Amino acid sequence: MAQGAPSPGRGRGGRGRSRGKGGRGGGGRSGSQKGKDKGGDANKKEGAPAPAPRSSGSGAGAGRGNNRPRHFSARGGGALDVSARSEASVPAAAAQDPPPPPANSGGAEDKVKGMSDQDVLIAFGPFVRAGDPKATAVHKEYLARQRQDEFIGNARRFLAEKESQPEAAAVAPAESKVEVDVAAAPPPSVPKPPPGLQVPAPQSAIAPTPPPGMGMGSLPPSQPSLQPAAVTRLPPPGMGSLPQQIPAVPNPLSLGGGPPGMPPQIRPPTSANGMTSTPSKAAPSSILPARTPPTAAKATEAPATTPGRPMRVRRTQTRCEEQPGRLFANDMPNPAYASTTPGLPPKPTSLTARPRSELTARWVLPLPYLRNRALRRFEEQKALNPMAPPQNLTIRDALRHLAVGLFRRGATETGAQSAIVSKEILAADDGSAQPAGRPAKDYFFNVDQRADAVFGTVPFYAPRTPGNVVFRLYFEDEPHVTLATGPCVRVVPSDDDIDSVLRFILSNFKSKKTNGMSSMNSLASVLELFSPSPNTNERYLDAAGRVAWGAMCESRKVVHKAGRKYLEQRAELERKLAEEKEAEKIKADLPDLTSLGIEDSDANDALARKEMDANAANDAQSKLATELYSNERKWREMQQVYASVLKAIVSSEANQMLMKRDISKIRLEWDLWCPFVEAFAPNPFVDATDEASTLPGDISAFPNIGTKENMKKSHDSRNKTQEKVLGFLPRSTRPLTLKGRSHKWKKSGLDFFTELSSAMNELYRAEYAVSDRVWRRRENVRAAIERVVSASGEFPAGTKVAVFGSSANGFGSPSSDLDLCLQVPPTATDFTKEKGVEAMTNLAVKFTEVGMTDVDTVRLTARIPIVKFNVPHTDEDGQILVECDLSLQNPLACLNTTLLHAYSKISPTACVLASIIKRFAKNRDINNPSQHTLSSYGYVIMLLHFLTSCDFDANGFVVTPEDSSQINPILPNLQWVDPLWAQKPDGPYREIAAKPKAQQCMVQHPTESKYYVNSYFYRTELDGLKQFCSENHNPQSATGALLAAFFHYYAYDFDYKKHFVSLNKKHSSPPAEREVKAEEDGWSLYRQGLAIEDPFELFYDVAHVVKAANFHQIRKEFSLAYSKISNAAMASKELPTGREVIDSICEPVSKEA
């Protein structure tokens, strides 16, 4: 980093102005240069042009005006090594001044005098290491007298003398045995890192840190400029300004002291920009290297991937706990690091910004991480080019390709091509023209060795379109590795922004660079977030309304054009598919070749050709069928996006005012949307019968007034389409859910749900309640297996067999399989997974020997090794076979079992509901993970989420309380309930502010070594919660209403596109957002389907096996079940019995026509 030259005038944003020596600009002199040191301004007196290396701080003008804030960058920083002074140092000698420079060294002297103090130290160091007598004498004089100004002046004269000599370029050999601590030079100023980074207390006086609000790198005019501190160590307390020698601990970024086989370190001269180069035989005459490293050094810098081309691999280190760095947005940390104080309101977890407002990304990376990465890259380059000369790496080499990008939250990939905007920290070393994302000058960065970290800032602008965005820190040559993630930045347009944002979206529509789907998504987001203030100027809203109307017209054009294209492609593909089938039929009707008297060899050849033709025909048909499906899927997605625009308008009064000139037609359009069909019903206001004339988007035939008759036409068209496609008419109204006020039910309706509840309870007791005899049977089988395990001698002493799953969690049935787990004692640290698989293989042989049947070891190679077998058992019911699955070290499954068992203990109603829902799912063929539908465990988690998230009255009807003090869940969330309230649940329901993270709560994941599970949930003294659940609702009447509400919630209310099912959400918190899971755990953001978070393995999606088509089938089944219950409850004739309703909704699929 340069310090010596003042900043050239007033720059843009953060350059500031220079005022003489040590002026306001970031290029002012450091503390050791204030005033006139020896030769400090000699270049001005002699008329020599002063070099203008880059400055490191930012001036008082940082962030002024409307321009994007700019910062000076730390280009230098010295080499990454802080070498320790060798014990075999040069013997003590009398200090003497070096001889004066030759008379003909004027040009060289001017060149050296233009160097900053930092550059002088960096260039002087190699001569000291090489044992140069004059350099050693200068250095020893400093060690003896501790006069910094005199030392720097002597070093300048020494370098000027060497510069004037042609042979001065020959740098000392790399394998020098004498190493002198160059860090004994005066330490430069070191600023503090951004807020949130824990650092030790300062050990000596350092430069003041920027006050809040000035931005990183912005210092008062009188403060010295910032520079990397990679060449010094701060002195210990009591040592004054004397730099500390480090005899055994190298700098974390040093290549010296690396792993065995590392080539000896070379410390060549370093330029003002911090670049180092390896000296070649044809070394230049100057000791100051050129800006561009030698060609040989460049040859070794071939990255594993081309910068700017992101790797198409899964993004890693997505969670903040796994990331080495930190990233702040306008000084706000990621909420994963935000601490909560009991009794105080929680801190905001996101930053709200207006479109095109200024943002500042502040990043921090630990030096040990950069060192390890530099070593790894060095080894990779050495493997590619073993003959390349050794290379000394600098801080710039470690930060090369480091970039900060602004991404839509949840973007699946990281890199310049996936970012809204991406900026690399460093400029090109040769100052050439930059590609996109590379700055013309470095962005600010600095090294703080107290915190053992490097940090910096990068300016950004918020996107024009609203939505959630995040900053990500990564290397462009390894974009899949996320180094840090910032907090969510919510871009929300204000009243003053809505017009410009809508005009930007309208311009995107008219540019026709895309298919228009992204512009429609942006339009829907703007309309969803638009909420004008009461004082908004109506004339301004009228102008914005005209722009919104234009964007709506463009949306209609896009969807109508896409519909016509879909019909054309579908007709063409269907024609080709029919031709292929006809050709296959003709070939199949050909006579048998053997009946034509053809020789056997010819007949065999002909049969082979016929078989090949048949295979080719099948492949062609499969390809056409795939294209047909893809064409259909694209058209459905286009209609869904258009429907989201319509929904945003009709569901908001503000948008209705904005679109008042077109609101009647928009409402009629919205009434044609069929969510379960994922398509619009045909336009009923068009007389033509062809499909192209009834496509959505064309509203020319729509009436301008939305009368009841017109609305009935839209409803009838929608109902006709749904009944034709689905086979039933969904009842989307909410007879069971009425928000904001109580609902007076008819006597018949209440009697129906009482009857349904009674039938459900009776069915549960008859078929699903587990008797004491079954519990004893399971315990006897478990104990017998444990005895076999102990007798086998294959496992460490103290190994136990535990029961988990539906057999133990209270949500199973008497016929549930027995899931068992081998729990090896924690003291057996040498019992690895490989040993466990071998032991289980031998145990399987032992099972066969003791009489167990159907022993299956196929799944021993799975992530969790499993042995399946049957155990013959005799009790009061006679001899039966108990199906068992024995797994190895499955602690999280046991933890899940304990959690679900606690829920079953406090709420028997939950067990009844779970049994009916699992019966329904199994009979409707949506309960088979091997067929890409949901498991029974997934349905139980959905039920618990529903019971802990919604509010209910005593009859089990979903309500919305008028204030938060009236929240009344059927089931308290055991992972968030307040323990004090749970022991004596008086007053409104309460939850804790944050989960405890004590050591006893954190459990290491059995297969993910870096992942720890927070196992906390309330599990003691459950009597109080059991009483709360029993008094909270009437199980004699509420169970049936809860079943209907469950089906309605997941058929109509739950937003699968935005939210996911989770028990790790407070009752008082908003729904869990899919964007968060996509950002933190890499879940799919664009797949509109079911997503269920495991209660403890937060990265695991329980519903990941469910394909899109099966998800829609599950949702349709929920709608069908709710419609049957609702129709029965509202029947005008005699009410059906509760058992008849259960049999109707649980009717097996095979019995349907």
Phi, psi and omega in degrees: 000140182270145177227334194290322187269142177289159180292133184285087174076192182269122182260188183275128174072267192255010183283326179072193179234147176262139178233086180068212182278130179066034182287196189289330186295165179294346179271012176299163186283158176284177184298327182282354182250355181297143188083197180251103173277182184288110179082005185299320180238024181295331180295330178288321182292324183271000176081006180283140178294133180273133176293156182234072176291168185291144177271166185247344180255187175232146186276188183291343181273016184298128173075017181281157174068199182266356180288156176294136181295137178243153181228146171292151185244152178271094185279336186262244179104353178074179178291161184282359184253134169249090189289143177279146178287130182291149176292335179271055183287170179297136180302154181297138180218160180294135179288133178216149180285144176291154180297155180294157180289158178298161183292334185266021185257027183300312180296319180294321180295319178298321181295319180288322180296334177285351180283150175282167178302320180298315181294325178297316180296318181294319181285333182281334186301314183301328180290326177293316179296326182285354178082022178300127185301316182293317180296321179296320179296319178297317182292320180292327177297320179294318180298328182278323189255336178059041177252106190290313183298319180295321180296316181293321178296318177296322179294322177298313181296322178297315180293323178297321178295316179293325180296326182282352180260130182300327184277005184289341183287345180286103185279155182301151179301155183288332186265040178293136181272351181253118178237123179250142185287102176292342180292358177286004176285164181299135182286139176282173180288139180236118178281165177280152177288173180298163181297147180104343179268123181281123180228156177290165180296144181298146183259347179204172181292129178230174181295143181298150177275158180296140176291159179302139178094347181273346180085154181294131178089356179266113182244157174301158186303331185273357185273150178290160181287157181272149179207154179298144182253036187284352183250005183225162170237140179289146182286154176289165180301138178089357183259003180065223180264011181289119178295148183269135172279143183242094189287333189227344185255106178285164174300139182303337181263005184283140172279344176289145182071023180284192183292162180302142181095351178290132181296154180300148185283141177244129180246079180285170177301151183240138183274179182294334180272007174088358181281141175243156181218154178272125182293139178253176181294321180267062184288145178290167183284343183266144175280351177268112184290161177290165179297326183268129178297159178300158182299323181297323179290324179293329183295336182270004186256027180288113182286164180295328177226156180289128179302139180093348177248099186293145178287136179275064179230166182294136180292133182247168182052052183279334180271146183298328180295335182270347188272138182285334186254184176228148181220131183240145173247110184051047178071002177269127180278170173296139182300344177296337180252002181278123180274149178248141180253124179301138179090347179250152178296147181296148179288151179298141181261358179215162179251131179260130182223151175276156176302137178065018174279159183282136176233152177231121176266123179245123187240153178222132176229136178286142179297322178302324179295317179295323179297312181297321178292321178297321177296317180295316179294325178298316179295321178297318180290323178294325178293327178285326183221081184296336184272359181292144179293155178300151184233134176268124185266143179248178177298328178290323177297321180292330182264000181299135181073004175289133185219153171245128181239150175256119187235153166294134184300128180093003178303134188288336184236159176239141181146170185297326183286338181262349185273154169296313172208139180230138183229125174279148185290320187256145172279170176295146184289334183263001178072016181285177179297140188258144169286178180298137179093346179260127182282157174288333176224158181298144166280157187298134167211161182203162181246130175242104183282343173297315179272356180057047186211161172240140183219164181191181181225149177222128180276147179218169167242144175293150180297161178287323183268147183286167181142185180257129180230159177220156170270143173227141177253131184197168172261134182295335178274354173220064189291341182285345180267112180272119182275329179195151178231133180274177178289165178289134175249113181269114179270111185236124180284141175268182178301324182284344184262340192299322182293313181293324179294317179295324177294323177296317178295320179296322178294325176294321176301313186284340177290334176057035177280338179233184179281000176092351182293320180294323178293323177292323176299318178296319179297318178296320179295318179298315183290328178292324184270348186289122178215092185291150177282160181298335184265014182293138180292124182295326179294324177294319178294325177297319178295317177294325178297323178295321178293320178296321177297320177296319177295325178293321177297320178294324176298318179297321178297318182297312184289325179291320177296319178296325178294318178294320177296322178297316181295320179296314180294322179295317179297318180294317180292321177295323177296315179296320180294322177295320177297319178296319180292322179294318178295322178294322179294321179295317179294325180290336180275356178296148181292158179293132184295329182291337179280353181264004177076024180278145179300156185301316183296316179293322180295320178296319177296318180295320178295321178297318179295322180295320178294321177295319178297322180295319178296319179296321179295320178296319178298318180296320178293321178297320179296317179293321179295322177295319178296323177298315179296318179296320178296319179293318182296317179299321180291322177296318180297320178297319179292323179296319180293319179295322178295326178294327176293315179296319180296320180297330181281311187285341182268004182227128178294325180298318179289329176295323174293324181292323184252034189296336181286346186227012191292326182295316180291325179296321179294320178294323176297316183296326180293345179272354183281130179248101187295323182282334175276340183059044180201162174272142174289157179300149180293116183280353183264010178250131181283333183295149181259349181288149186294327182296331182280346182251015180291151176293154179108329180265106182249019182297331181268358181288141177287155182279346182241129180271073179285169178299324179294318178294318178296325178294324177297318179295317180296318181295320178296319179294315181297320179297319180294315181295319180293327179290318183277314186274333184090359176207166180256110182295139175259101184269353179290165185245081176289341183260350186233116177225117187273143169086346180206161180285160182237129180267110181275150171291154181302322182293323180295316179294322178296324180297314183288332172294318177296317180295318179297318180297319179293322178295316179295321180293317178296322179296316180294327184282324189239340189240340179291134182268122182279168178297328179296320179292320178299319179294321179299314180296321179293321179296318179295317179299315181295323179295319179293321179296325177293321178295319179298316181293321182287339183291332182071012182271345187239156180300153178299139181093003179292130182248160175244121182243150178263136176220181179082199186295340178288343184231349187271357178088355179251018180260200180218170179300337182267007181294144175295159180261107178268123184238154182223132174277120181253102179281137180300146183295341180287343180276071184288337182272002180273091184278173179296322179298317177295324180295319178297318178297318180295321180289329175297315177292326178294325178299322176296320179296321178302317180296322182293327183270004173105006176282147189246164175052046179287125185234122180247020184297326186265021176290340180267005181287174179302318172247108183300136184225139171242128180254140180195168177243141181245117174292133182218138180242128175214206183297332181276001184099197180269128179227165175254125178260117179284130185230145170236119181250119180248166182249126173049071179240064187295328182290327176296320176294324178294317176299319180299317180297319179296311181294325178297322178296319176298318181294331180287322184274344183217093174299333178299323178297323179294320179296314179299317181298321181295319179290320180294319179292325175296316178299312183295321181292316181289332179270007174062042176232034184221051182217097181300331179293340176256021176065036168243185192271147178280165178298323177300320178297320179293325178295318178296320177299319180295314180295323176299317180297315183288332181267348185259326185267165177250142186225157170265184186294336180271003178087010179272138181288132180226166174241111182294151181286335176217163186293340181286351181258011181298136189214076178287152175294324186230127175287146179279112186292341179275352182228351185295144179288121182301324180294318178290323183296327180290327177217085188286075174257143179082187182293156181297135182234152179227160178280158182287322182207152178289142175291146180238040177293160185300324181288346178272339185268123182241131179289137180294140184292335181242340178255099188296332183268001186250129178244138184259132174276107187270010185289135161198158183284121186225003182247151177052065183275357183298321180297318178291326177296320177293320178300315182293324181288326179275345185284335181206165179261107184295342180286339181232338187275340185297317179293319178295323178294323178297315178296319180294325177300313180295321180292321182300313183274350175269327188232322190275320187287130180267097184290336181286328185254334190237167175222159182281130184205143170264354180268037180231133177294154177296325182274356182272158175293166181303147179291129187269139179293329179301324180295315180292325177295323180284317186276325187235006175073023177291157180291129180264330187264356177271112181278095182203184181284133177224127184232122179275131175295143183299332183241315175278084190295339179277352187264127177264110182298332183260022184293339181279345185283118177280166186299316181296321179289328175298315179296326177293319177299316181294322177296322179294322175299317180295320179296317180296318179295320180297321179295317179294317182294317179297321179292322180291330183260011183297134179279337179271200182296133182290140175287159178287161180297321180293326177295321178293317178298315179295330180289313182285336179259022180296127181298147182297325185294340182274351182281152179288000000 
